[in-house]
Amino acid sequence: MTFCFRNLFRRKVRTALCIIGVALATMFVIAVGATTLRYTTVIREMNVLFHGQIMVASKDAIIIQAIPISGGTLPQNYTQTRIEKILGVEKTVPILFIVPIGASDVSQFVPVNFTWGIPVQDWQSIFGPTPLKGNAGRFPTNESSNEVIVGASLADQYNWTSGSELNVRGYRLSVTGILDTKMALLSRSLIMPLKLAQDIYNRPESVNIITVKPTVGYSQKSLADSIEQNVTYVNALTEGERNDIIQPVLSQVETWNIGIETIIFLMSLILVMTVMIMTVSERRRDFATLDAIGAPISYILRTVIFEASLIGVLGGALGITFGSLSAIALASLYSNIPIAQFFPSVFEIVPPLYMVEIFAAIVAVCCVGGIIPAINAARTRIAEVLRAEY
Amino acid sequence: MEIRTEALTKIYSVGSSRITALDDVSFEVNERAFTAIIGRSGSGKSTLLSLIGLNDVPTSGRVLVDDKDVSKLSGGERRKIRLHRMGFVFQTFNLLPTLNATENVELPMSLAGKTPKEQREKATKLLETVSLGNRVLHRPKQLSLGEMQRVAIARALANDPEVIIADEPTGELDSKTAKEVIVLLLGINREKKKTVIVATHDEKIVEMADIVYTIEDGRLSFKS
C-alpha cells in the first residue's frame, strides 16, 4: 500500500488534480442526489399520514400525493355531512392545510413550513401514535383554544419550547408540545385546532381535505367511486390512486438522477483511466523491471488497480464530505432555514447508506478505470522496454 | 544451473522490415563460471541475455535450463524461474524510484513470499556486503550511480539465485566505480559460487572472465 501511495504521488500535481476531479464528481452526485432524495422522501411521506384512508379534495385543487398545495376549498359541514351519508364511510376528518405558514417573511424556492388545522378530537386519526418530544406537553384539547403543537425543526429554528408563545397573523398562540418525529413534513408543521386555523387564515367553515376511513371490509376504490358520484365537486383518491399520480413524476426524477450519476461516473472513469494510462506509460521501465525480476502478472495488475482505487478512496472521501456540506447548503438555500440547523441532522439529509453507496460506486468506478491501464502495464514487453535504453 | 542454447534465432519486425538480432546461436554457460559476452552496440548481446534470462522468447531455437526447454514454458513459469533462480543487473540499474535501497532489495524476497523479518535481515546484510550499510534508507535519486548499481547487485542476490545476468553493468559508470562493481561481481562468482554472465564492452571484465564469447551481427563465437 505504501508502495502504491508513493507511486501515485510521484506526480503530485496530476494526482491531486485527478483526486479533485473525482471529489468534484462525487460532491455533485451527493449534493444533487441527496437534495432529490430529500424532496422525494418528503413527497412519499405525505401518503404515510393518510394510510388506509381516502383523501377527498376539491376538483380545483392541485394535489401532490395527499396534500392539496394550491386552490380549491370545500364547504366543511356541507361536504362532510354528504360524505358521511354514503354507505361504507366509518369516519371523516376535515382538515385545513395551509402552505406556507409565513413564520418569517422570506421568499422560498420550495415550501417548507406548513399549517394543519384539525379538529382536536381527531389528532390521533391523523398523527397516530406520534409522541411529543421528551414526553412533555400535550395535544390541544379545546377547539376554541389558541393552543398549537409544532414540529421539531420549526421549534429548533425559532427556539420554541412547550409553553412558548408565538404570533401568527396577529394571533397569539401558545405551544403545548413539540412533535417528536423525523418526518420532514411534520417536523416543519404547525398543528392547531381546525377552528383556530380557519379563523387565522380567514377561511370560516372551509377545509381543503376531508379524509375518509372506510368501514372494515369496504374497498377504498368502490367507496371513492361512490363519493365522486354523490359529491360531484370533489375528487376522492384512494391510497393507490394518490401513489399513481405521483409515481410517474418520482420515477422520472429518479431516472434523471440515475442518468446524471451515470454521466458523472463515466466522466470520472474516463478521467481516472486517462491519468492512469499516462502514469503507466511513464513507468513502463518500472513494470518491465518488476516483470524481469519475476513479479507475477497479478502483482502488477493489483498494483495499478489499487493505485486507481486509492484515487477513488481519497476523491470519494473528499467528495462525500463536501457533497454533504453542499447538500446542507442547498437545503438551507431552498428553505431559508439557517444552515447551522441542518448540521445535527446531516445524516437525515444525506443518509449514511446513500453515502456508502456513492463511496462504493466511485471507488468501483476508479477500480474499473484502472483495469485497462493495469492490463497495459502487465503487457509491458520487458525486452523491448529495457532494450530501448541503449 | 546449466544454461544452453540451441540454434537460437531472434528476429524483430520493425514496420515492414525484419531485423535478425540473433542468428543460430548455440552455446553453453558453464556452471559457476564467469562468462563474458562482448560485442559492439547492436550486435545482439542484450537480445541474447534477454533470451537466456527468459525475458523474451526466441523466434526459433531453444533455451535449455538444466536440459529442460524453457522457451516453451508459460509466462508464469518463466517468471518463477526468474524470481527464484536468476538475478538481473541492468546497465541503467532499474531500481524502483519510489522505494529506498532496503525496499528495492526486499522486493524480490517479498514477491517470493518471504516474511518481512527475513526480508529486512537479508536486505540489510546484502547492503552491508555491497558496502551500503549506511545508505539503507536512501532512495535511488539520493544515491550515486555506483551506489545504485551496488543496490541493484544486492537486489539481484536477494533470492539467492544460481545465476546472475548482468547487461552492461559498468556502462554508466566511471572507471573507478566500474572497477568496484567488477570486483563485486567477481566476488559473487568466486566466493558465493554463482554463475555470472555479463554482456559488456569493458576490457577489465573481459580480462577477469573465465570464458569470453564475442558476438557480431547476431552470430556468436568463442574467443577464449
Interface residues (C-beta under 8 A of the other chain):
Chain A: F3 R6 N7 R10 R285 D286 A288 T289 L290 D291 A292 I293 G294 A295 P296 I297 Y299 R381 I382 A383 L386 R387 E389 Y390
Chain B: S41 G42 S46 T47 S50 G53 N55 D56 G75 G76 R79 K80 I81 R82 L83 H84 M86 F88 F90 Q91 T92 N94 L95 L96 P97 T98 L99 E103 L107 P108 L111 A112 R155 D167 E168
